Amino acid sequence: MAEDTEHDVNRRNLLLEAAREEMVKFERRENEFRRKDREERAAELRLPLGEIQVH
């Protein structure tokens, strides 16, 4: 019985780590998309993006 519980915990931890890694990948892609979109909109509006502090 303890072996099943340990196996379940290990499996759960592996799944949680995989989910965390996927979330990190998604957040990086989303940040890159937002950066590119912001730059494209600034170019369309001819805004000096380098002089504006974006948080």
MODELLER restraints for C-alpha pairs under 7 A, 6 or more apart:
rsr = mdl.restraints
at = mdl.atoms
rsr.add(forms.Gaussian(group=physical.xy_distance, feature=features.Distance(at['CA:42:A'], at['CA:49:A']), mean=6.37, stdev=0.5))
